[in-house]
Amino acid sequence: MNYSTIEGCIRQTMKQPIEKPKAMITRIKLEDYNGNDIVELNLNFEILAENIVETDDYNIADLDEDENGEYIRVQLNHPERIL
């Protein structure tokens, strides 16, 4: 590799924009027993659905996507319980 080739590589690299890392945000939508949305949480850190512990009160319904990106749906298991 000669000097002009190295200079060309450096110039090409400098033209490419540097991408900022994406913010780690987790969206969780809580819904009642019937599937009606109750609240949406936007957390400033990442949580994986498989790391959410399910209980007798709620479970992970599924992963879904809307115009704002992916989110985790958490559904209450009992019709008489509210937050």
Phi and psi restraints in degrees (value plus and minus 20) as a CYANA .aco file:
   2 ASN   PHI    -120.2   -80.2
   2 ASN   PSI     157.0   197.0
   3 TYR   PHI     -79.5   -39.5
   3 TYR   PSI     -63.3   -23.3
   4 SER   PHI     -85.3   -45.3
   4 SER   PSI     -53.6   -13.6
   5 THR   PHI     -88.4   -48.4
   5 THR   PSI     -63.6   -23.6
   6 ILE   PHI     -83.2   -43.2
   6 ILE   PSI     -64.0   -24.0
   7 GLU   PHI     -81.6   -41.6
   7 GLU   PSI     -59.8   -19.8
   8 GLY   PHI     -84.5   -44.5
   8 GLY   PSI     -58.8   -18.8
   9 CYS   PHI     -85.0   -45.0
   9 CYS   PSI     -62.4   -22.4
  10 ILE   PHI     -84.6   -44.6
  10 ILE   PSI     -64.8   -24.8
  11 ARG   PHI     -82.6   -42.6
  11 ARG   PSI     -60.8   -20.8
  12 GLN   PHI     -85.1   -45.1
  12 GLN   PSI     -61.4   -21.4
  13 THR   PHI     -84.2   -44.2
  13 THR   PSI     -59.0   -19.0
  14 MET   PHI     -87.8   -47.8
  14 MET   PSI     -45.0    -5.0
  15 LYS   PHI     -96.2   -56.2
  15 LYS   PSI     -43.1    -3.1
  16 GLN   PHI     -98.7   -58.7
  16 GLN   PSI     111.0   151.0
  17 PRO   PHI     -87.6   -47.6
  17 PRO   PSI     126.1   166.1
  18 ILE   PHI    -108.3   -68.3
  18 ILE   PSI     103.4   143.4
  19 GLU   PHI    -103.9   -63.9
  19 GLU   PSI     114.1   154.1
  20 LYS   PHI     -99.0   -59.0
  20 LYS   PSI     125.3   165.3
  21 PRO   PHI     -83.7   -43.7
  21 PRO   PSI     121.9   161.9
  22 LYS   PHI     -90.4   -50.4
  22 LYS   PSI     120.5   160.5
  23 ALA   PHI     -86.0   -46.0
  23 ALA   PSI     118.8   158.8
  24 MET   PHI    -106.8   -66.8
  24 MET   PSI      83.9   123.9
  25 ILE   PHI    -144.9  -104.9
  25 ILE   PSI     114.0   154.0
  26 THR   PHI    -131.7   -91.7
  26 THR   PSI     109.9   149.9
  27 ARG   PHI    -125.9   -85.9
  27 ARG   PSI     109.6   149.6
  28 ILE   PHI    -147.3  -107.3
  28 ILE   PSI     106.4   146.4
  29 LYS   PHI    -127.8   -87.8
  29 LYS   PSI     102.3   142.3
  30 LEU   PHI    -113.4   -73.4
  30 LEU   PSI     116.0   156.0
  31 GLU   PHI    -152.5  -112.5
  31 GLU   PSI     135.5   175.5
  32 ASP   PHI     -97.1   -57.1
  32 ASP   PSI    -197.9  -157.9
  33 TYR   PHI     -75.7   -35.7
  33 TYR   PSI     -52.7   -12.7
  34 ASN   PHI    -109.4   -69.4
  34 ASN   PSI     -19.6    20.4
  35 GLY   PHI      71.6   111.6
  35 GLY   PSI     -11.3    28.7
  36 ASN   PHI    -102.8   -62.8
  36 ASN   PSI     114.2   154.2
  37 ASP   PHI     -83.6   -43.6
  37 ASP   PSI     115.3   155.3
  38 ILE   PHI    -125.4   -85.4
  38 ILE   PSI     -71.3   -31.3
  39 VAL   PHI    -176.6  -136.6
  39 VAL   PSI     133.3   173.3
  40 GLU   PHI    -137.5   -97.5
  40 GLU   PSI     110.2   150.2
  41 LEU   PHI    -126.1   -86.1
  41 LEU   PSI     112.0   152.0
  42 ASN   PHI    -136.2   -96.2
  42 ASN   PSI      84.8   124.8
  43 LEU   PHI    -118.6   -78.6
  43 LEU   PSI     121.8   161.8
  44 ASN   PHI    -106.7   -66.7
  44 ASN   PSI      11.6    51.6
  45 PHE   PHI    -172.7  -132.7
  45 PHE   PSI     143.8   183.8
  46 GLU   PHI    -113.1   -73.1
  46 GLU   PSI     112.8   152.8
  47 ILE   PHI    -146.9  -106.9
  47 ILE   PSI     111.5   151.5
  48 LEU   PHI    -108.9   -68.9
  48 LEU   PSI     122.3   162.3
  49 ALA   PHI     -76.6   -36.6
  49 ALA   PSI     -56.8   -16.8
  50 GLU   PHI     -90.8   -50.8
  50 GLU   PSI     -31.2     8.8
  51 ASN   PHI    -112.6   -72.6
  51 ASN   PSI     -24.1    15.9
  52 ILE   PHI    -105.3   -65.3
  52 ILE   PSI     103.7   143.7
  53 VAL   PHI    -101.3   -61.3
  53 VAL   PSI     104.0   144.0
  54 GLU   PHI    -103.2   -63.2
  54 GLU   PSI     127.1   167.1
  55 THR   PHI    -149.7  -109.7
  55 THR   PSI    -195.3  -155.3
  56 ASP   PHI     -89.6   -49.6
  56 ASP   PSI     -40.0     0.0
  57 ASP   PHI    -106.1   -66.1
  57 ASP   PSI     -49.8    -9.8
  58 TYR   PHI    -171.9  -131.9
  58 TYR   PSI     142.8   182.8
  59 ASN   PHI    -165.7  -125.7
  59 ASN   PSI     145.6   185.6
  60 ILE   PHI     -99.3   -59.3
  60 ILE   PSI      95.3   135.3
  61 ALA   PHI     -92.3   -52.3
  61 ALA   PSI     -74.4   -34.4
  62 ASP   PHI     159.3   199.3
  62 ASP   PSI    -199.7  -159.7
  63 LEU   PHI    -118.8   -78.8
  63 LEU   PSI     116.1   156.1
  64 ASP   PHI    -155.0  -115.0
  64 ASP   PSI     154.0   194.0
  65 GLU   PHI    -162.3  -122.3
  65 GLU   PSI     120.4   160.4
  66 ASP   PHI    -151.8  -111.8
  66 ASP   PSI    -185.8  -145.8
  67 GLU   PHI     -84.8   -44.8
  67 GLU   PSI     -36.2     3.8
  68 ASN   PHI    -118.7   -78.7
  68 ASN   PSI     -18.5    21.5
  69 GLY   PHI      95.2   135.2
  69 GLY   PSI    -183.9  -143.9
  70 GLU   PHI    -101.2   -61.2
  70 GLU   PSI     132.4   172.4
  71 TYR   PHI    -170.7  -130.7
  71 TYR   PSI     141.2   181.2
  72 ILE   PHI    -119.7   -79.7
  72 ILE   PSI     109.4   149.4
  73 ARG   PHI    -117.6   -77.6
  73 ARG   PSI     103.8   143.8
  74 VAL   PHI    -135.9   -95.9
  74 VAL   PSI     107.0   147.0
  75 GLN   PHI    -137.1   -97.1
  75 GLN   PSI     115.5   155.5
  76 LEU   PHI     -90.1   -50.1
  76 LEU   PSI     124.6   164.6
  77 ASN   PHI    -113.1   -73.1
  77 ASN   PSI     -31.3     8.7
  78 HIS   PHI    -145.1  -105.1
  78 HIS   PSI     107.1   147.1
  79 PRO   PHI     -83.7   -43.7
  79 PRO   PSI     -46.0    -6.0
  80 GLU   PHI    -106.7   -66.7
  80 GLU   PSI     -27.6    12.4
  81 ARG   PHI    -114.1   -74.1
  81 ARG   PSI     118.6   158.6
  82 ILE   PHI    -150.9  -110.9
  82 ILE   PSI     145.0   185.0
